[in-house]
Amino acid sequence: MPDLEITEYSDYETFAQEWQGDSNESDTTETRLRWQLLGQLGEDELLIQLPEWLAEEKVGYVDSGTPIEFVGRIDRESEKAIRLADSAAAPPLMQLAHRIYKLEEGLENAAADESRHDWLENRLQAKQQEFEQREDVPKLSEEWIPKSQVESAVRRVT
């Protein structure tokens, strides 16, 4: 059975170079947001990119357009297809992951100010919970996705 090719990255520089090379993306801000998203995913989760036509078929059009990047975990796999569980569109999660990253950074710098530290800690917990619940985020229908149509599948490892 051919496996889905999942590329794993342990450092930002390699990820950025290969991601931008694969998608001809020149916006490093978007690449950094993807990297921050990958850092928030569980060990069994990954980021996949689909062709727009397939995303339209599996999700449909949403307010800001059809998302083509999704996170989730492979629930089932056949020789030719995968099914993602707990899927969610990546763009809104990238924004949440960035907020979490910034709150973590703020916590490191607020050690001396106890009230600010407590406020940041509460905000961080709220954003982490929001990230884990993934409510109000477009999801893929729980149908099979042909492996041949997955343009990229990536995971961050530590």
C-alpha positions as CSV (number, residue, x, y, z in Angstrom):
1,M,0.0,0.0,0.0
2,P,1.6,3.3,-1.0
3,D,1.8,5.7,1.9
4,L,0.9,9.4,1.9
5,E,4.1,11.3,1.7
6,I,4.3,13.4,4.9
7,T,7.2,15.8,5.2
8,E,8.4,16.4,8.7
9,Y,10.3,19.6,9.7
10,S,12.3,20.3,12.8
11,D,13.5,23.8,11.9
12,Y,12.0,26.9,10.5
13,E,14.6,27.6,7.9
14,T,14.2,24.3,6.1
15,F,10.5,24.5,6.3
16,A,10.4,28.1,4.9
17,Q,12.8,27.3,2.1
18,E,10.9,24.2,0.9
19,W,7.4,25.6,1.5
20,Q,8.1,28.7,-0.5
21,G,9.8,26.7,-3.2
22,D,6.9,24.3,-3.5
23,S,4.2,27.0,-3.6
24,N,6.1,29.9,-5.1
25,E,5.0,31.9,-2.1
26,S,7.0,35.0,-1.4
27,D,5.1,36.1,1.7
28,T,7.3,35.0,4.6
29,T,4.7,36.3,7.1
30,E,2.3,33.6,5.9
31,T,5.0,31.0,6.1
32,R,5.9,32.0,9.7
33,L,2.2,31.8,10.6
34,R,2.1,28.2,9.2
35,W,5.1,27.3,11.2
36,Q,3.5,28.6,14.4
37,L,0.4,26.6,13.5
38,L,2.4,23.5,13.1
39,G,3.9,24.1,16.5
40,Q,0.4,24.0,18.1
41,L,-0.7,20.7,16.5
42,G,-0.7,17.4,18.3
43,E,1.9,14.7,17.4
44,D,-0.6,12.9,15.2
45,E,-1.9,16.0,13.4
46,L,-0.7,17.4,10.1
47,L,-1.3,20.2,7.7
48,I,-2.5,19.3,4.2
49,Q,-3.0,21.4,1.1
50,L,-5.6,20.5,-1.5
51,P,-6.4,21.8,-5.0
52,E,-9.1,24.4,-4.9
53,W,-11.6,22.3,-6.8
54,L,-11.4,19.5,-4.3
55,A,-11.6,21.8,-1.3
56,E,-14.8,23.4,-2.9
57,E,-16.2,19.9,-3.3
58,K,-15.4,18.9,0.3
59,V,-16.1,22.2,2.1
60,G,-17.9,24.5,-0.2
61,Y,-17.6,28.3,-0.3
62,V,-17.3,30.1,3.0
63,D,-17.4,33.9,3.7
64,S,-13.7,34.5,2.9
65,G,-13.4,32.0,0.1
66,T,-12.7,28.4,-0.1
67,P,-9.8,27.3,2.2
68,I,-7.3,24.9,0.6
69,E,-5.2,24.2,3.7
70,F,-6.5,22.0,6.5
71,V,-5.3,20.4,9.7
72,G,-6.4,17.1,11.1
73,R,-5.3,13.6,11.8
74,I,-5.5,10.6,9.5
75,D,-8.4,8.6,10.8
76,R,-8.5,6.0,8.1
77,E,-6.3,5.2,5.2
78,S,-6.7,2.9,2.1
79,E,-4.3,2.3,-0.7
80,K,-5.6,5.3,-2.6
81,A,-7.2,7.6,-0.1
82,I,-7.2,9.1,3.4
83,R,-9.9,10.3,5.7
84,L,-9.1,13.1,8.1
85,A,-10.7,13.4,11.5
86,D,-11.0,16.5,13.5
87,S,-10.3,18.6,10.4
88,A,-10.4,22.3,10.4
89,A,-9.4,25.0,7.9
90,A,-5.9,26.2,8.6
91,P,-6.2,30.0,8.0
92,P,-8.3,30.8,11.2
93,L,-6.2,28.4,13.2
94,M,-3.0,30.1,11.9
95,Q,-4.3,33.4,13.5
96,L,-5.0,31.6,16.8
97,A,-1.6,29.9,16.8
98,H,0.0,33.3,16.3
99,R,-1.9,34.8,19.2
100,I,-0.9,31.9,21.4
101,Y,2.8,32.3,20.3
102,K,2.6,36.1,21.1
103,L,1.0,35.4,24.5
104,E,3.7,32.8,25.3
105,E,6.3,35.4,24.3
106,G,4.7,38.0,26.5
107,L,4.7,35.6,29.5
108,E,8.4,35.2,29.2
109,N,8.8,38.9,29.3
110,A,6.3,39.6,32.1
111,A,7.8,37.5,34.9
112,A,8.5,40.5,37.1
113,D,4.9,42.0,36.8
114,E,2.6,39.5,38.6
115,S,-0.7,41.1,37.5
116,R,0.3,41.3,33.9
117,H,1.7,37.7,34.1
118,D,-1.7,36.5,35.5
119,W,-3.7,38.4,32.8
120,L,-1.5,36.9,30.1
121,E,-1.7,33.4,31.5
122,N,-5.6,33.6,31.5
123,R,-5.6,34.9,27.9
124,L,-3.2,32.1,26.9
125,Q,-5.4,29.4,28.5
126,A,-8.5,30.8,26.8
127,K,-6.8,30.9,23.3
128,Q,-5.4,27.4,23.8
129,Q,-8.8,26.1,24.6
130,E,-10.3,27.9,21.6
131,F,-7.6,26.4,19.4
132,E,-8.3,22.9,20.7
133,Q,-12.1,23.2,20.3
134,R,-11.9,24.6,16.8
135,E,-15.5,25.7,16.8
136,D,-16.9,27.9,14.1
137,V,-14.0,26.9,11.7
138,P,-14.9,25.4,8.3
139,K,-14.2,21.6,8.3
140,L,-13.7,19.0,5.5
141,S,-16.7,16.7,5.1
142,E,-15.8,13.3,6.5
143,E,-15.2,11.8,3.1
144,W,-12.3,10.1,1.6
145,I,-9.6,12.3,0.0
146,P,-7.6,10.8,-2.9
147,K,-3.9,10.6,-1.9
148,S,-3.0,11.7,-5.5
149,Q,-4.8,15.0,-4.8
150,V,-3.0,16.0,-1.6
151,E,-0.6,18.6,-2.9
152,S,1.4,18.6,0.4
153,A,1.2,17.1,3.8
154,V,3.5,18.5,6.5
155,R,4.2,18.0,10.2
156,R,6.5,19.7,12.7
157,V,8.6,17.5,14.9
158,T,10.6,18.5,17.9
